[in-house]
Amino acid sequence: MLLPDMLRKSKQAGRIAMQAGLAMKQLNNRTTLPISKDTFITLFLILILVLMFFPLMVTFNDILTRIVVNLVI
């Protein structure tokens, strides 16, 4: 009778320890996730700004080219 009780308690202790370990892993994942998310958002916004700037640069380049070509001719 004493042996099954000890086995049951050790199994419960093992489950509790496993759950505590999983909880710590989840907590660590939550703390590192926002950092990578912030980095992604920052890089994404920089990419958006660069892609929005390119058409303006090409248009300005085309206008300057037309002005110079008209002055030369």
C-alpha positions as CSV (number, residue, x, y, z in Angstrom):
1,M,0.0,0.0,0.0
2,L,2.8,2.4,0.8
3,L,4.6,1.8,-2.6
4,P,1.7,2.8,-4.9
5,D,1.1,6.0,-2.9
6,M,4.8,6.9,-3.3
7,L,4.6,6.2,-7.0
8,R,1.5,8.3,-7.4
9,K,3.1,11.2,-5.5
10,S,6.3,11.0,-7.6
11,K,4.2,11.0,-10.8
12,Q,2.3,14.1,-9.6
13,A,5.6,15.8,-8.7
14,G,7.0,15.0,-12.2
15,R,3.9,16.4,-13.9
16,I,4.0,19.6,-11.8
17,A,7.7,20.0,-12.6
18,M,7.0,19.4,-16.3
19,Q,4.2,22.0,-16.3
20,A,6.4,24.5,-14.5
21,G,9.1,24.0,-17.1
22,L,6.6,24.5,-20.0
23,A,5.3,27.6,-18.3
24,M,8.9,29.0,-18.1
25,K,9.5,28.2,-21.7
26,Q,6.3,30.0,-22.7
27,L,7.2,33.0,-20.6
28,N,10.7,33.2,-22.2
29,N,9.1,32.9,-25.7
30,R,6.8,35.8,-24.9
31,T,9.6,38.0,-23.8
32,T,11.7,37.4,-26.9
33,L,8.8,37.6,-29.4
34,P,8.0,41.3,-29.1
35,I,11.7,42.2,-29.8
36,S,11.7,40.3,-33.1
37,K,8.2,41.6,-33.9
38,D,9.4,45.2,-33.3
39,T,12.5,44.6,-35.5
40,F,10.3,43.2,-38.3
41,I,7.9,46.1,-38.1
42,T,10.8,48.6,-38.2
43,L,12.4,46.9,-41.2
44,F,9.0,46.7,-42.9
45,L,8.3,50.4,-42.5
46,I,11.8,51.3,-43.8
47,L,11.1,49.1,-46.9
48,I,7.7,50.8,-47.4
49,L,9.4,54.3,-47.3
50,V,12.1,53.3,-49.7
51,L,9.6,51.8,-52.2
52,M,7.5,54.9,-51.9
53,F,10.5,57.1,-52.6
54,F,11.7,55.3,-55.8
55,P,8.8,56.5,-58.1
56,L,9.4,60.1,-57.0
57,M,13.1,59.7,-57.7
58,V,12.5,58.3,-61.2
59,T,10.0,61.0,-62.0
60,F,12.4,63.7,-60.9
61,N,15.2,62.1,-62.9
62,D,12.9,62.0,-66.0
63,I,12.0,65.7,-65.6
64,L,15.6,66.8,-65.2
65,T,16.6,64.7,-68.3
66,R,13.9,66.4,-70.4
67,I,14.9,69.8,-69.2
68,V,18.6,69.2,-70.0
69,V,17.8,67.6,-73.4
70,N,15.6,70.6,-74.3
71,L,18.4,73.1,-73.3
72,V,21.0,71.2,-75.4
73,I,18.8,71.0,-78.5
